[in-house]
Amino acid sequence: MIAYNQISGKIAGTEELLLRSCTRRPSDSIEKRFCFDLTADNRPPGTVYTLQALSEEDRRLWLDAMDGREPVSVLIST
């Protein structure tokens, strides 16, 4: 993964992640469309990387490439 800083327009370094999971993030606003979350085995517990694809199709391709999954919804009955 190559970290890129949008403000300065510079590459901020490289990181190696041992992927644990990849999950589609629900779109809760226009700015957060096409997002997905990554967790890694070689990072502290609870560390989540949120990435944004260029389009819905691009996000689907990322999820397919990383064996990504849809978020799990839990229904609680009363």
N, C-alpha and C positions, 0 to 999 in steps of 0.2 A: 504494500500500500504506500502510496506517495502522498504525503500531507501537502495540501495547497492552501495558501492563505489568500482568500478572495480580496481582502482589503489592500494588501501590498502587491498582489499579483505574482508572488514568488513561491517557489517550492520550499516548504518548511522542513523537509527531511523525509526519511523513509522509515518504515516500521514493518516488522514481520509479525503477522498474527497467525496463531494456530486456531483456526475457526472451530468454535463449539456449536454455535447456532446462528441461523439467519432467519429473521422473521419480518414479514411485511408489517409496516406500521400503518394503522388506520389514518386516513386523511382527515384531519380535524380542521384544516384551514387551507386556503389557496397556496400559502407559502410553503406548506409542508406536504405538498402532493408528491407522490412517487417515492416516498421514503421507506427505508427498511433498516432494521437494527441488526448489528452484529455483536456477538459476544465471543471472547477468545479464551482459550485455556491458559495462555501465557500472560494474562492480565489479572489484576486484583479482582476478587469477586465483586459483582455489582457494576463493573465497568461495562458500559454499553456504548458502541459507536453507532451513530445514526448517519446514514448516507442517503443521498438523494439522487435518483436516476433522472435522466433527461425526459422520459415519457413513461406512460404506463407499460408500453411494450418493452422498453429498456429495463424497467424494474422487473418485469416478468422474466426477462432473459437473465438478469443478475440472480434472481431467486432460483431459477432452474440450474444455473451453473454452480450454485453453492448449496444445493439441496435445501433451499429455503422452504418455509412453510407459512401458512396463513395463521393469523393470531387466533388463539382459542378463546371462544366466548363461553362463559359459564352462566347458565340460567338458574336462578334460585327461586324455588317456589315457596310460597308461604302458606 
